[in-house]
Amino acid sequence: MFSTKSDCPVPFDQQPLNEYLALKESFLFSWSMSTNKSFIINLFYLFICLSVVFSIFFVLFTNTSDLGQFFLLDLIFSNVVIFFLFIRLYLGWSYVVKRLMSATVFYEESGWYDGQVWIKTSDYLIQDRLIGIYQVTPSIIRIKYSCLSIFANFIAIYLFISIF
């Protein structure tokens, strides 16, 4: 359901509601808006898949004979990839929520040289802010907590390495 109101001079692809809907339908970003159970299960599957890929890579291209070092190296690389994935999710959703919550919309009519600013009407502003508050903000909070848990995992790995 894309917005096609005629009183909005912003091009279709640059309207904040349409940017939100397009992002919500994309594979990566739709995963971040799923239910908590589905989000955790998919995160677990992603972690397992990355661990297997990095394990195969390390077995083929490294000379690691210590199983503990091999496991920690695999864990670190998997966490780094997932951390960068969450950074990408955070940046995408924060851009969209910023445009949804703003009272003005900057847009380009035909190129980089002719930018315009449109002041949202009250109908657009209320609709966009409701979507930003109740749809996008919970996802951003979930992504922040996921990044914090990955950071805590890095600290735990570091402490484990420094102890042993």
N, C-alpha and C positions, 0 to 999 in steps of 0.2 A: 504494500500500500504506500505509494509515493504521493507526495504532496504536489498538486498541480494548480494551486490557486492563481488566479490571473492578476491579482493586485500586487504580486511580488515581482520586482524587477530583476531579482537575482536569478542567474541561469539555473536550470534544473539540477545539474550535478553539484552546484555550489550551495544549494539551500541546506541549512543545518539539519533539518529533519530528514532530507533525502540522503545526506552523508551518513547520518546515524543508521538509517534503514539499510543502506548499502554495506556498511561495516558490520551490522548485525547479521546479515545474510552470508558474509564471507566465512570460510571454514574456520580459520584460526580465531577470529573474534567472536563467532557464534559459540564456540567452545567455552569462552570465558564468561558467557552470559547464561550458561546452562544451570541446572539445579546444583545444589551443593554436592549431592551424592554423585551425580554424573561428572561433575568437575573433578572431584577427588579420584574417582575411578579412572577417568581419562588421563589425569596427571600421573597416576600410578602406572598405567600402560605406557605412557610416553617415557617415563623414567626407565622402565624395564627394557623398552625397545632401544633407547639410547645406551643403556648399559651393555646390552648384547652387541650393538654395533661397535662401541668402543672396545669391548672385550675382544672381538674378532680382530679389530685393528691392532690392538696391543699384542695379541698373540702372534700375528703375522709379521709385525714390523719392529718389535722390541725384543730385548734379550732379558726379560724379567723372569728370574727364577723364584723370587720370593712371592708367595701367594698373597701375603698381607699387603705388600707394596703394590702388587698388581690390582688388588681390590680397591685400595685407597685411591690409586691413580684413576681407575675407572669411575669411582664415585665422584671425584673432583671434576673430571671432565663432563660427566653427565649433569652435575649441578650447575656448572658454568653455562652449558647450553640452555638448560631450563631457565636459569636466571636471565640470560639475554632474551629469551622468548618472552618472559614476563615484562622485561623492560620495554620490548616492542608493543606488547599489549597495553601497557600503561601509557605509553606515549600516544598511541592511536586513540584510546578512549579519552584521555585528558584533552586532546585537541578537539574532539567532537563535543565533549561536555563544555568546554570553554566557548565554543561557537553556539551551543544551545542556550547557555545561560546568559550570554551577552545580549544587550539591548540593541546593539548594532551589528551588522554583518558586512564585512569587507568582501568584495567580489570583483572579478575581472570580467569585462564584457567580451573582449576578443583577444587579449594578450596581456603581457606583464606591464605594459606602458599605460593602460587606461583603467586603472583600478577605481572603484566607486565604493561608497559606504551607504548602506541602506539602514534606516532606523526601522526596527520591527514595529508592527502595529500591536495593539494590546492582545489581540487574538493569537497572533504568532508568538508573542512573548510568553503568554501564559502557557500555551501548548508546549513550546520548546522547554520552558523551565520545568514543567511537570515531568516531561520525559527525562530531562537531565537529572532531576532529583530522584525520581522513583525507579528509573530504569538503568541509567548509566552509573550513577554514584555508587550503588551497592557493588557493581562489578569492579570499580576502581578500588574500593575498600578491600574487596577480596583479593585483588591482585597485589595490593600493598602488603597485606598479611602473608600472602604466599611468598613475596620477596623477602619479608622478614624471616619467615621460616627457613628459606633457603640460606639466608645469611647466618642464621643460628646453626644450620647444618654445617656451613663452612667453619664456624668457630668450633663446633664439636669435632670436626675432622682435624683441625689444627691442634686442639688440645690432645686428641688421641695420638697424633703424630709426635707431639712434644713429650708426652708421657712415655711412649715406647720408643 
